[in-house]
Amino acid sequence: MLDFRVATFLCVCQTMNFTQAAKALNITQPAVSQHIRFLEEAYKVRLFHYENKKLSLTPAGCILYKRLTALKNDEQALRAELHSRVTEIEEIALGVTMTVGEYAIIGPLAAMLRRHPERNVKLRFGNTTQLLQMLAEGTIQMALVEGYYPKDQYAHYRYSTEDYIGVCAASHVFAHGEPRTFSDLLGERLLVREEGSGTRNILERNLALRGMKIEHFIHFTEVGNMHTIIGLLCRDCGISFLYKTAVEHELANHMLREIQLLDFSMQHDFDFIWEKGSIYTEQYQAFGRELAACARDVARGGDVRNEMEIVPLPEQV
């Protein structure tokens, strides 16, 4: 069990405010200061720097925050592991982005659950930014993301590589003829996900490489749900950029078509990520490998139960 002063330190790191941390923890501000001083004396380093009324972590504080976050999350995973020894039920909390959860994981996850009836999976949805926060808070143990994330801060395992494309209604007529480059699309209505979404972040980075922003489109509509974006696309209400896996049905049935551009062609990885340095890395890798194998088998139209040996996740020692 981690020292209660660790919880204080992590809370201050999240709020960057002693008063807010005291309120969140239901203790006094002097108690918060005392807990931080104790840790600084124990580790013989300064953890925070205060300048211009702004609190920030020192380099040593950043290291301690990363390590203690991993330890806190591992402790929660340890509690679940110990409980599973009593109930004989495995449990894992997995966060997924909207695109992954709605279009890229259902079949593989169903195959895995059929193989492992003893396994409980807590599936949490959020955009990439929200999932990174859930990892930091320990709400989830792993995340499957399709956006950019700081790879140096997380352990990761590739789930799949997906095509990222521009799409419009099959009957859509462009105002100035078929587009050849990104700039030819600026007169169109762009349907785009909310800020923090991996799908949007990829588009923003591609636009930035060309000196462009989403706001350069004459019209754009921000939508926080992929189903709604696809529905609007099918009704010829604009264009969008998203993962091909999300619209394979609509493309195959000629409801939507791909926008072919000379200056745009890309693929992007869907990655499992978890806290770097976790003692459960081997277990998380095994989970990721198995689900990725299920995905490949589902794509081939096979039955994963007949082709893979059923093995439990590795035990921790």
C-alpha positions, 0 to 999 in steps of 0.5 A: 500500500502506497504512503498517503503522502504519495496521494498528496503529491500526485494530486498536487501534480494534477492540480498544480495548486496546493489549495485545490489539492487540499480541497480535493483531498479534504485536508488542510493546505498546511498538511499538503505542504507538510506532505510535500516537504516530507517527500523532498526530505526523503528523496533529498530533491526539490519537487516543485518550483514556484515562480510568477505565482505559477507552480511547476514540477522540477526535473526530479519532480517529473521523474517522481511523478511518472514513477509514482503514477506507474506504481499507483496504477500497478497497485490497483492492478495488484488489487484486481489480481489478488481478488482474481485469485479468490474469484478465479475471474480475470479483470482488465480495464481497457480504454478505447477511442470512439473510432476504435471502439465502434469500428475496430474492436468489436469482432476481435473482442467478441472472439476473445471473450468467447475464448476467455469466459472467465475474463471481465473486461471493463471498456471505457470510451474517450478521445485520445486526450481523455484516455491519457488522463484516465491512464494517469488517474488509474481509471484504466490499465491500458488504452487503445488509441488512434491518435498521437501520444508522447511515445517516450512516456508510454510502453506500447504495442501496435494493434493494427495499421489503418488507412486514413482517407478523405471521404464524401457522399458518392453523389457529391459534386465539388463546386470547382471540379474534382479536387487534386490537393488539400487547398482545392477543398477549402470551399467545402464544408468540413465535418470534423471531430472535437478537439482532443480526438485522435482523428482530428489531431491527425488532420490538424497535423497534416494541414499544418504541414501545408500551412493550413488550419481547420478554420481555413475551410469556409464552413466546418461542423464539429461533431463529437460522434463518428456515427453522426459524421458518417450519417451527415456524409451519407446525406451529402452534408460535407466532407471529412477525413477519417479512418477507412475502417470506419466507413468500409460498409458505406464505401462498399455499398457506394454510399460514400467514395474516397477523395483522391488527392495528389498531396495526401496519402497516409496510414496510422497505427492503432496502439495499445499503450500503458504506463512505462515501467509497469510490473504488468508489462508482460501481461499487457503485452500478452493481452495486446498480442492476443487481441491483435491476433483475434483481429487478424483472424476476424479479418480473414473470416476465420474462427479464432477459437480453432486456430489459437491455443487458449492460454491464460494471461501470464501470472505475476511473481 
